[in-house]
């Protein structure tokens, strides 16, 4: 098949999912495409540009998903509803890509236009809501950082929980009585995420 930038990005995403950010190399991407590494440089100048293109693809998919979610909101939707729609679709979008959260975290430094579009829209939502302009940038950055960190934790959770003996459990309960208490609420990840967004929005609406 003809070598294209799109195929190189797709191969880069596949390799990234297997080896992670630091171990990704152009040679591995070329091997995935059954091509010579040198031929990739006709389309992508190097690893940094490839990572930027990958981040941009993830962010643009998230942006488009957010657009659909915003369009579906009722005319009476609040600014909190609009923030929630953007954050929820962003979380779901980057979860579809192994390593997607790490790409999102790195994207501002790569000047990914997709990532900048996500930030721009969040800023516009907060400014249109009448929040003080001098902390809208911090609020938008906090939201994106929260989504990134939340998904990083989700994507790094073990597939099966560690085995804990009754003795070890008793030790943990003694050492961490609040955390290990049976009465401590254990919401689902979806509920935890939604509630965390609402707590953040409550904080944003409170004068600093």
N, C-alpha and C positions, 0 to 999 in steps of 0.2 A: 504494500500500500504506500501511496505517496506520503512523504513526511510533511506534516503541517504543524503549525504552532499549536493548534487545538489538540492534535494527537500527542504532542510532547507534554502539554499541560496535563492531559488525562493520564499519561504514563507517570508523570511526576507525582500526581496525587496517589497513584497506586503504590509507588515506591515509598513515598512519604509515610503512608499508612503502615508499611512494614518495618521501616528502619528509623523513622523519626526525623526531626529537623536537622540535627547535627550530622547524621550519618548519610543524608541524602547526597548523591553525587551525580554529575552529568553522565558518567560512565554507566552507572546503574540504570539510569533512565534510558540510555541508548541500548543497553542490553535488553531491557523490557520491550523495546521497539524493534529488536533485531537489526540495529543500525550501528554505524560507526559513530563514536562520540563526537568526532569532528564535524559530522554532518549536521548535528543539532545546532551548532553555532551559526549556521546560515539563517536560523529562525529565532533563536534565543541566545543572547550574548553570554550568558553564564548562569550559574546557580542562583545568584541574587535576583536576576531578572525572572528566572523561572519561579522562584518562591513568590515574587511579587505578583506574577500572573496567576499563580495558584490561589493566593490570598484574595486577589481581585475577583476570581471566579466564585469563590465561596461567599464573599461579601455581596456580590451582585445577585446571586441566587437568594440570599437572605433579604436583600433590599426589595427584590420583586415579590417575595412572599409577604413582606411587610406591607407593600403597596396593596396587595389583594386584601389583606386583613383590615387595613384602614378603610378601603373602599366599602367593605362589608359592614362597617360600623353604622349605627343609626345616627341621624343628624343631631340627636340630643346627646351623643357621646361626650363625655368629659375629657379634659386633657389627660387625666389619669388613665382613662380607657385607651386613649391613643398611645400613650407611653407603653402601657401593658401589651397592646397589640404588637407593637414593634419589638419589644423585648422577648415576648413569647415566640414569635416567628423566627427571631434571630437565634434563640436557643435551639429550636427544632431544626433549623437549617444547618447550623454548624455541627449538630449532633449526627447528621447524616454522613459526615466525613470524618473518618478516624484522623485525629490530629487537627480537626477543623478549628478547635478552640485555640490551639497554639498558633495556627496561621492567623487567626483574628487578632491575637495578642501582638503578633509581630507586624501586622499590616500597617499601622500608622508610620512606623519607621521606614517602610518600603514605599510610602506615599501611594498606597493603593487607592485609586479613585473610588472603588467600590466601598472601602472602609470609610473614606472621607464622606461619601454620600450618606452612609448610615449616621455618622456623627452630625452632618449638616441637618438632616431631617429631624433628629432628636432635638437639636438646638432650636430649630424653628418651632417645634411643638411646645417646648418649654417657654420660649419667648412669647409665642402667641397666647400662652396661658396667663401671661402677665407676671411671671416669676422675675425677680430682680436680674437684670442682665449681667451683673457682676458675679453671679454664682451659677448661671445657666451652663457655662462651659464645664465647671466642676461637676455639676449634676449629671450632664450628659456623659462625661468621662467616667463618673462613678457607675452609672448604669451599664455602660459597655464593659467596664472592668468586672462588675458583678456577674454579668452573663458569662463572660469568658471564664472566670474562676469557677462558677457553678458547673459549667460543662466540663472543664478540666477535671474536677472532682468526679463527675459522673463517668467520664471516659476512662478514668484511672481506677475505678472501683474494681475489686476482684470479682470474677464471675461467680465464685462461690464464697460465702463468708468463712472466715477461719474457724476451725474447730476449737471450741472452748470447753474445757472440763468444768464440772461443778465446782471444784476447788478453785480454779482460776477465776470463774465467774464471781465467786464469793469474795475473792481478793479484790477484784475490780470494783465490786459494789462498795466495799469498805473504803477503797481509795478514792472512788468517784461517786459518792452517794447521789448527787443530783443527776449526773449524766446517765447512770445505770439504773436509776429508779424505775420500777415497772409503771409508775404513775406518770412518768414523763411522756408527753404526747409524741407520737411517731407518725407524723403526716407523710403522705406519699411525696415523691420528688416533685410532682406537678403542683401539688398543693403548697409545698414548702416554697417553691419558686414564685408562685403567684402571690403568696402572702409576703414574701420578702420584697417583691416589687411594690406592693402597697405600703409597706413600712417605709421604703425609700421615698416614695412619692409624698407621704405624710411629712417626712423630714424636709423634703425640698420645698414644700409649701409653708414651712415654718420659718419666719424671719431669722436670719443668722445673727 
